[in-house]
């Protein structure tokens, strides 16, 4: 009886980030279904720099809002469900590699990390690796400069902004035969950030096999803003759908 009561208390103490209804996961089944409306079924896409990009979904609607909730409203537990979903996409349509890659998240500058309290890309990467079983190197890259937000900058300004922004972390340098590096980030817009990171790694002799991202922005997508977020209408589901 006590065990059942403890389980019930745990269930009731956790709520869906979007609709605040009781849910053992960060998202209830109904809200998760709405986010899945942004899922993309395309295989990995090549960029102009021949860097394959695998995205779970389009940067729009509820997925865009979920990323904003994760980053700006301090809901890091969202990363578990979203990261595992990205892992499932990799398992279904992986980027072809000759060796098993090591996953390295795009880092935040220490000042931004201190202000936010966590690196959303690192949390997504950890969940992604739990789902896929791929090796994870959280500090494989370091952020050497506190760059400006990329949104709103022109193409040349984006490249200048990210010039020498990254360094190779000691934890990756000390790894024996890490294999190719698979970069992971939350959003892919123009690709300037991941190209800069890939260039840094390649200069140090590492191979970069591609990028996995939670969302890929279209030409007219704009980053979600912290204020004014609204929760989608949600009908309480009879059962919760687990991702794992």
SULMOLIN-V612130 format. One record per pair of residues at least 24 apart in sequence whose ideal C-beta (glycine too) atoms are under 7 Angstrom apart, sorted by the first residue. I is the first residue (numbers start at 0). J is the second residue. If there is no record, write none. Layout:
# SULMOLIN-V612130
i->I j->J
i->I j->J
This chain:
# SULMOLIN-V612130
i->16 j->68
i->16 j->74
i->16 j->77
i->17 j->230
i->17 j->231
i->17 j->233
i->18 j->230
i->18 j->233
i->20 j->233
i->20 j->235
i->22 j->239
i->23 j->239
i->24 j->80
i->24 j->239
i->24 j->241
i->25 j->74
i->25 j->76
i->25 j->77
i->25 j->79
i->25 j->80
i->26 j->80
i->27 j->233
i->27 j->236
i->27 j->239
i->28 j->236
i->28 j->238
i->28 j->239
i->28 j->240
i->29 j->233
i->29 j->234
i->29 j->235
i->29 j->236
i->30 j->231
i->30 j->233
i->31 j->240
i->33 j->61
i->33 j->231
i->34 j->61
i->34 j->62
i->34 j->65
i->36 j->60
i->36 j->61
i->37 j->61
i->37 j->62
i->42 j->92
i->43 j->92
i->43 j->94
i->43 j->209
i->46 j->190
i->48 j->194
i->50 j->193
i->50 j->194
i->50 j->197
i->50 j->207
i->50 j->209
i->50 j->210
i->51 j->94
i->51 j->209
i->52 j->187
i->52 j->209
i->52 j->210
i->52 j->212
i->52 j->215
i->53 j->88
i->53 j->89
i->53 j->92
i->53 j->94
i->53 j->209
i->53 j->211
i->54 j->187
i->54 j->212
i->54 j->214
i->54 j->215
i->55 j->84
i->55 j->85
i->55 j->88
i->55 j->213
i->55 j->214
i->56 j->213
i->56 j->214
i->57 j->214
i->57 j->215
i->57 j->217
i->58 j->186
i->58 j->214
i->58 j->215
i->58 j->216
i->58 j->217
i->58 j->220
i->59 j->220
i->61 j->231
i->62 j->214
i->63 j->223
i->64 j->223
i->64 j->228
i->66 j->185
i->66 j->186
i->66 j->213
i->66 j->214
i->66 j->223
i->67 j->223
i->67 j->225
i->67 j->228
i->68 j->228
i->69 j->119
i->70 j->119
i->71 j->225
i->72 j->228
i->73 j->116
i->75 j->117
i->75 j->122
i->78 j->119
i->78 j->122
i->78 j->123
i->78 j->126
i->79 j->126
i->80 j->242
i->81 j->123
i->81 j->213
i->82 j->122
i->82 j->123
i->82 j->124
i->82 j->125
i->82 j->126
i->82 j->127
i->83 j->126
i->83 j->129
i->83 j->130
i->83 j->242
i->83 j->243
i->84 j->242
i->85 j->123
i->85 j->127
i->85 j->211
i->85 j->213
i->86 j->126
i->86 j->127
i->86 j->130
i->86 j->131
i->87 j->130
i->89 j->131
i->89 j->211
i->90 j->131
i->94 j->208
i->94 j->209
i->96 j->179
i->96 j->208
i->98 j->178
i->98 j->179
i->99 j->133
i->99 j->178
i->100 j->133
i->100 j->178
i->100 j->179
i->100 j->180
i->100 j->181
i->100 j->208
i->101 j->134
i->101 j->136
i->101 j->177
i->101 j->178
i->101 j->180
i->101 j->181
i->102 j->127
i->102 j->128
i->102 j->133
i->102 j->134
i->102 j->135
i->102 j->136
i->102 j->181
i->102 j->183
i->103 j->136
i->103 j->139
i->103 j->140
i->103 j->171
i->103 j->180
i->103 j->182
i->104 j->137
i->104 j->183
i->105 j->140
i->105 j->182
i->105 j->184
i->105 j->192
i->105 j->193
i->105 j->196
i->106 j->140
i->106 j->141
i->106 j->142
i->107 j->142
i->108 j->142
i->108 j->144
i->108 j->145
i->110 j->145
i->111 j->145
i->119 j->185
i->120 j->183
i->120 j->184
i->120 j->185
i->123 j->183
i->123 j->185
i->123 j->213
i->124 j->183
i->127 j->183
i->130 j->243
i->136 j->170
i->136 j->171
i->136 j->174
i->136 j->177
i->138 j->168
i->138 j->170
i->139 j->168
i->139 j->170
i->139 j->171
i->139 j->180
i->140 j->165
i->140 j->167
i->140 j->168
i->140 j->196
i->141 j->165
i->141 j->166
i->141 j->168
i->149 j->188
i->149 j->191
i->149 j->192
i->150 j->221
i->150 j->222
i->157 j->189
i->157 j->191
i->158 j->191
i->161 j->191
i->161 j->192
i->161 j->195
i->164 j->195
i->165 j->195
i->165 j->196
i->165 j->199
i->166 j->199
i->167 j->199
i->167 j->200
i->167 j->203
i->179 j->206
i->179 j->207
i->179 j->208
i->180 j->205
i->180 j->206
i->180 j->207
i->180 j->208
i->181 j->208
i->181 j->209
i->181 j->211
i->182 j->207
i->182 j->210
i->183 j->211
i->184 j->210
i->184 j->212
i->185 j->212
i->185 j->213
i->185 j->214
i->186 j->212
i->186 j->213
i->186 j->214
i->186 j->216
i->187 j->212
i->187 j->215
i->187 j->216
i->188 j->216
